[in-house]
Amino acid sequence: MKKISLSMLLLVLGTAVFAQKKLNPKIKANSVINYTLTQNGQDAPLVLTFNSLGNPTKFDWNIDGYGSGTFEMTAKALQSGKGTKTNTREPDVITKLPDYQTFACISKDAYNDMLKNQTFEYDGLKYKVALNDSLGFRLKDRDWDVTRVVAVNGKGEIWILNNPDFPLICKTKDNAQGMDLSLISVQ
């Protein structure tokens, strides 16, 4: 009887822990990421399809009604980039991002700074971790394992997936560059 009671208790505790676990998908080759892109008050679906991760990380982008193209992001950019590419997408072109520029993520170094110092700099802005955050990131009734950061000057917020290998930007709000992203799904 004690064994059955102990087994039931462990099963219930294990179920409770599983139910509370936040979603943290891994980005890999063949991942498809769907966003809503908002620019100048207009929304458009943005789809990123990752062809490879490495040097370079290659992914196709498609914006309905605008066009499609490819980004190549160097391993150095993913490691130590200082800003994101958010505009001047050219359809039907392979855009090779410079070593200081990422897209749809922050660099691993910026992510590590965020964890260690609770701050980091990106796109010339200093961000700090929002402590006691009640504005998590929730999608399809699931909480995601993210950290929300706010610009020190009070303009701009970013929700970043807690993934040291690929710190995906899940959402931006009041982005200084005039374009915001909101994640819809990762497949």
N, C-alpha and C positions, 0 to 999 in steps of 0.2 A: 504494500500500500504506500509506503514511504517513497519507493522508487517511482511509482506512478505519479504521486503528488509532486515530487521533485521534477520529473519530466514535464509535467503540465506547466509548472511554474517557469521552467526554462523556455518552453515553447511560447508562452505568453510574453515573457520578457524579450525574447528574440523577435517576435512579431512586432512588439512596440518599438524596438530599436529600428527595425527595418522600415516601419511606417514613418519614422521621423527623419530618416536619412534624406538629405537634400540631393537633388539631381546634379550630376557632374559628368556630362558626356565627354568622351575623349574624341579629339579631332584627329582624323587620320585620312589617308588617301581614300578617295571615294566618298568622303563625308559631303553632305549637301546641307548648306545652311541657308535658311530663309529668313529674310528681314523685311520689315517695312522701313523704307527710306523716306524721310520727311525733309523736304527742302522748299523754302519759300512758301510754307503752308500747304504744300501739295504732297500727297502720299503716293508712293509707287512700290511695287514688290521688287525686291532685290534678291537674287538667288546666286549663291556662291557654290561652285562645285570644285572640290579639291581634287586635283589630279595627282599630286605628289607632295610629300613633306620632306624637306631636306635642304639641299643646296642646289638649286633654289626650290622654294615652296611654290608650286604652280597651282593656280586656281582660275577657273573661268567665272565670269560674272555676267549676269543678264538682268536688265531692267526692262520690264514690259513697256513697250511704246517708245523706247529710247534706243536700245541696241544691246550688244554683247561684246565681250572682249576677254582678254586674259591678263592676269597680273602674275609677275614673277617677283617673289620676295626672297632676298638673299638670306643665308643662314646668319650672316653678320647683322642684318636688320632685325631678324627675329631675336637675336641675342641682345643687341645693344641699341636698337633704334631709339630715336628721341621724338618721333612724331608720326602722325598717320597721314595717309593719302586719302583725301576726302572729296576731291573735286577733279575737274579736267579729265574725266574718263573719256577715252576715245573709242568709239565702236570699231570692231573688227581689227583691233590692233593689240599686239602683245606689249604691254607696258611693263618695262623692267624698272622696279622701284629701286631707288638708290639705297645704299647701305644704312642710311639714317632713317628710313621710312618703312612703316608697316601698314597693313590694311586689315581691318576687322579684329585686330588684337593690339595689345601693348607688348613691348619687348620683355624678354625674360629678366633683363637687368632692372627695368622699371618695376616689374612685378616683385622682384626680390627686395628692391628698395621699399616698396609699399609694405611688404611683410615685416621687414627689419625696422624701418624708421617711421612707419605709418604715413609716409609722404613719398612723392616722386614728382619729377618734372616731365611733361610731355607737351609737345606743340608750343613750347615757350610758356606754359602755365604750370604753376605748382598746385598739385592736388594733395589733399589729405584724406585719410580714411574717416568715414562718417561713423563715429562711435555711437553705441546704443542705438543702432539703426533699426527703425521700425519700417523702413521702406525697402524691404528685400525685393527679390525678383521672383515672381510667380508666373508660371506659364502652364496652362492646361491643368489647373488645380494641383500643381506640384511646385514646391519651393526649390529653387536652384541654389547651389553652393556658390554664392557670389560675394564680392566685397564692393560696397558702394563708396565711391570717392567723390569729393566735391572740390571745385576750384577754390583756392584760398581767397580769391577776390569775389567769391559768391556767385560767379557765373559759370555754369556748366557742371554736370554730374555725369559719372560713368559707372556702370555696373559691370564688373569684371569677373569672369568665371575663375574660380580658384583652381587653376590648372597650371602648374609651373612650366609644363612643356609647351602649352599654347594658351596663353591668357586671353581668351576670346572676349571681345567686347559684346556683352549681351544687350546693353541699352545705353544710349546717351540722351541727355536732356540739356537743351540750351547750349549746344556745342558752339564754341567760339567760331568755328569755320562755317557755320550756317547750315549744316546737314546733320540730322539726327537719325540714329538707327534704333530699331526695336526688334529684337529677336522673336521670330515666330516658331521656328523649329530647327532641330539639328537631327539629321538622319544619317 
